[in-house]
Amino acid sequence: MTPSALAQFRSSDEAWWQTAISRNEPNLIEIRGYPVQELIGRLSFTDLIALLAIGRLLSDGERRILDAALVAGADHGPRAPSIAAARMAVTCGVTFNSAVATGINLLGDYHGGAVEGFMELLSDLAGPSMSDEERRSAARQLVASFRERREPVPGFGHQLHDRDPRRARMIALLEEAVDDGTIRGVYLGTALTIEAALADAVGRELPLNVDGLTGIVYLELGFPAEVAQGLFSLSRGAGIVAHALEERLAGARIKGPCPPGDELVRYVGPPPRSLTSSSSSADASYSREFWSTFGEDGICVYWGLSREGLEQLDALTRRRLVRFTNDVAYGDEEERDTLLAEVAGLADNDRAAALRRLVSDDA
């Protein structure tokens, strides 16, 4: 068990705070041993990020690709939850830094944080002793394991872009960096190998996205995976600041996630009722509509499908079925009842197959 900070302090000759990053004393500031006055005007902010995080100065080529990674992730408009949240926060009257923090705090494992998982899996496959064929085989096994668990491979694909517009330029810069000796290119090559294996497995392209592209840069430059979300926060933070400022200057007040009366909000609770009413029986149609909003567990309840039956469906079919279930639950009542009746009489395996056909591209 890791000892507490106090126990460690009492049992060693270490100071309470120990850091190899900076020294700050009266009239003295040093960063990694360099007087700050020497760094000011000589180092770019990108240089300083590397010096602080990994303790070394970048070459011109290294600075170029790290700059590119930070620019690539800086903004994705109000479609991005982090940016939308910061803009909403500003309209609620919080301080500007609180609005920015609101956006930053939405960056997690699913939004902005896939880069860490990508770097971890890429590190496992980029062993220098692997031959090209061994690496291709390992990539195929990796993709197969994710598909078996019905999980997306981090760093690939995008819900908005069929092909992330940042990909081509970032790959070109990385290939130039390999050619001029700036980086070895092992992580780049491994990422492209996984990309090809993924395309073969799913039958269509799922190209590297910004998480994967920036993760390649960070690994090639020697950044550990643990710092990845922090680097993305620095990058996306610039966009969050800009959007929060734009919203503040616009002067809007209390802008919520969607406008009043919009179809984006739907009540799925019980029908109007009274505390004085003696009736407490649940309405069956309400129960189905309620559960249809709860993703995979909801569709099992809605269609009477077991978890084993659901697991026969691939990830794409399951996502389609969630959307289809919501459409059915709130669609034409006669059509809904017909579909439910057709499925209700089937065995579990046949029920899963029937639902797959309902949401297939050919349906």
N, C-alpha and C positions, 0 to 999 in steps of 0.2 A: 504494500500500500504506500502511495506517495505521502511523505510526511507533510504536515501543515507548514505554511510559511514561517510561522512563529517557532515551531520546533526546529526547523532547518536553520533559522537564524541563531537560535540559542546553542545549537550543537556544532556550529562552524565559525570560522573567522570572516565569513562573508558579511558585507554591508546589507542593510535592509533592502535597498534598491541597488542592483548591480547592472550596469549597461556597458556594452562595447560600442554603442551607437554614438553617443555624444558626451562631451564634458562641458559643463556650464558652471563657471565660477565668476566672481566679481571681475568685470572687464575682460572676460574670456569666454568665447563660444567656439568649440571645436566639434566637427562632425567627422567621425571615423578618422580622427587625428588631424584633419585639415582645418586650419583657422577659417572661420566662416567668411571673413573679409576676403580671403583668396578665392572662395567659391562664388561669391556674389559677382555677377557680371561675366564670369567665365563658364559656369555650368548652366545648362538649361534645366528646366524643371524635370524633364525626363531623366537627365543625368543624375539629378539629385535623388529621384525615386530609387534608382538602381544603387546608388551609393548608400543610401539609408537601409534599403532592404537586403541587399546581398553584399554590401561592403566593398564594392569595387567601382572603378570608373569604366565607362563604356567606350568602345572604339566608335569611330564615325559610323561604320556599318551597323553595329549593334544599336546605336542610338536611333538610326533610321528605322529599323524594324520595330523597336519598342515604341517609338513615336507613332508608327503606323497602327500598331495594336491599340494604343490608347485613343487614337482618333476614330478607329473603326467602331469602338463600342460607345462612343460619347452620346449618341442620341438615337432614339427610335420613335420619337413623337409621342403624343398622348395615348396611342394604342398601348404603349408600355405601361404596366401598372405602376411602376415607380414614378414615372413622370406624371401620370394622371393623378396619383395620390398627392404629389407635391403641389400641383396646380389646385386641386380641391382644398388642400390645407390652407393655401394662401387666401382663398376666398372666405375662409372661416375666421380670419382676423388674427391668426397666430403670428408670432414673430417670424421674420424671414428665415432665420437659421433653423427654426423649428419646422417650417415647411420643407426645407431642404432635407432635414433629418428624417422627416416622414417618408420622403421618397427613397432615401438611402436605406432606411430600415425595411423596405419592401423587397430588397434584393436578397434572395435566398436560394435554396437548392433548385427550385424550379424556374425562377426568374433571375437570370444573371449569375446563378451559382453553379450551373452545369460545368463550367470550365474546370472547377476543382476535380470533379469526378472524371472528366475527360483526361486531365493531366495524370491522374492516378492510373487509369487503365492504359494510357499511352506509355507510361513509364514501365509498366509490367511487360509490354510487348517490344520495347525498343532496346533489348539487351544486345550489346555489341557482339556477342558470340553467336548470335542467330544468323543462319543463312537466309537468303531471300525466300527460299521455298519454306523454310521453317517459320518465317515470319508470316507468310501468306496462310499457312496452315493454322497458325495461332490466331490470326485475324478471323478466319472462318469459324474457328471454335468459339471465339469471343462473341461474334455476331450470333451464332447459334444459341449460345447460353442466354443472351439477352432476349432473343425471340422466344425461347422456351419459357422464360419467366414473364413474357409479354411486357417487357420494359423497353423503353426507347434507349438507344445507345447515346450517351451524352456526347454533345459536340457535333451532332449530325441532324440535318433536317430543320425546318422552320415552319411554324404554323401559318405564316403569312407569305413567305417567299418559297417558290419552287426551287429557286437557285439563289442563294443569298448574294446580293449584288456586291458584297464586299469580298467574296471568295476569290474571284479571278485576280484582282489587284494584289491581295495579300499573298496568294500563292506565287505570283510573279516576283514580288519583292523577296520572298523567302528563297526562291530558286536563284535569284541574283546573289543573295547573301551566301548561298552554298557555293556558287561559281567563283565568287571572289574570296572565299575562305573565311568569311565572317563567322559562319556557323557550320557544323558538321552535316546537318541535314538528316540525321538519323530519325528524329521525331517527325520531321516533315514526311519522310518516306514512309514511315510506319503509319501515319495518319492517312496518307493516300492509299495505302494497302487496305486499311480498315474500310475506307470509303468505297473501294472497289468490291470488297467482300460483302459489304452491306447492300450495294446495288444488285449484286448477283443473287443474294438471298431473297430480297423483296421484289425483284423484277422491275425495279425502277430506280432512278437516281434519288439518293438522299444525301445531298452534298454537305460538306463541312459548313457549319454556321459560324457565327462570330465567336461563340464559346470555344469551338475547336480551333479556329484560326488563331485566336489570341493565346490559347493554351499552348500551341506549337511554339509561338514566339517565346513565351515565358520559360518553357522547358529548354529550348535551345540556348537561352541566355543564362540558365542556371537558377531560375527562381523556383522555390519549392511550391508544391501544390497548395500548401496551407495558406499562402499569401494571395492566391488567385482571386478570391472574392474581394479582398481589399483593393487589389489593383483595378478590378472592374468597377468598384465603387468610386475610385478616383476618376476613372474614365467617364462613367455614366453620370457622376456627380456634376461634371461640367454642363451636360445637357439638362440635368435637373435644375441647376441654378438658373440657366437661361429660361427655361419654361416657367419656373416659379416667378421670375422677374416679369416675363411677358404677361402672365396672369395678373400679377399685382398692378402693373401699369394699366391694364385693361379696366381695372376697378370693379369687376363683378363681385357680387357678394353671395356666399353660400351656394356655390355650384356643386351639386351632387353628382353621383355617378351617371345619372341619366335624367332627362327632362321630365316634368310632370306629364302624366297621361300617355307616356311612351309604352309601347308593347313590351319593352325590355323588362318590365317589372310585372310579376304575376303573383297574386295571392293564392296560396294552395292550402290554407288552413280550413278549419271546419266551417260549415255554413252558419249564418247568424243564429244565435241561440240565447237563452236567458237562464239566469241562475234560478229563477222561479219555476222553470219548466221541469216536469218530472221525467221527460224523455232524455236518455243519455246514450241511446243506441247509435253506434257509428254508422255513418252512411257509406256504403260500399264504394260508390263512385268517388267519394272524397278520399277514401283510403287509397284507391288506385292512383288518383291524381297526386296525392301527397307523396307516395313512394316513388312515383316516376321522376321526381326531381332529385333523387338521392343516388344517382349514378348506377353503378353495377349492382349494388345491393337492392336498389329500387327496382331495377328491371327484373331481377329474380322474383320479387314479390308480385310485380305487375303481371308477368306472363306465367307465373307458377313454375318457374324454371329452377332446378336445383343448382347449387354451386358447381357440382360436377358437370352438369349440362352446360353451364356458362363457360367453363374452362375448355370446352370443345371449340369455342369460338376464338379466332385470333384477335389481337389487340385492335386492329382497324375495324373489324366487324363489331366488336363490343362498343367502340366509340360511336359508330354509326347507329347501333341499336339504342344507345342512351338518347341520342337526338331523335330517333324515330319514335321511341316510346313517348317522349314529351309531345311530339307532334300528334301522335294518336290520341293521347290522353285529353288533349285540348282541341281535337279536331271534330269532324262530323260524328255525331253520336251513333248513328246507324252503322256507319263504316267501322267504328270502334268496336261495337258489340259483335259485328260479324267476324272481325279478326280474332277477337278474344274467344269466340265460340269455336272457331276453326282450330285454334291452338290448344284449347282446353282438352280436347278429346285425344290428344297425341301423347305417346310415351315420351319420356324425358329426352332421349336421344333424337327422336323424330321431331320433337318440339324445337330443339336447338337447331336442327337442320332447316326446319321451316322458317325460323327467325332469320337464319343466315340468308336464305333465299329472298326474304322480304327486303333486306337492306343491301343486297348485292347490287353491283353496277348494272347487272342485266335485268333486274327486277322491273 
